[in-house]
């Protein structure tokens, strides 16, 4: 099942894979907790900071 959400806490609780897209392209694809706790790019860090 694919679920699209900006609710990061929901995604962390139910997802086993997180895909982060920017401008229609997949930028990151991986473990939700790992990407949340250690965002590899400034773009993902900015997004996570803005929605919290």
Number of C-alpha atoms within 10 A of each C-alpha: 4 6 8 9 9 10 10 15 13 10 17 17 10 10 16 11 15 20 14 17 12 10 6 7 9 10 13 16 12 12 14 22 16 12 21 16 10 11 17 12 11 9 13 19 15 11 13 16 9 8 9 8
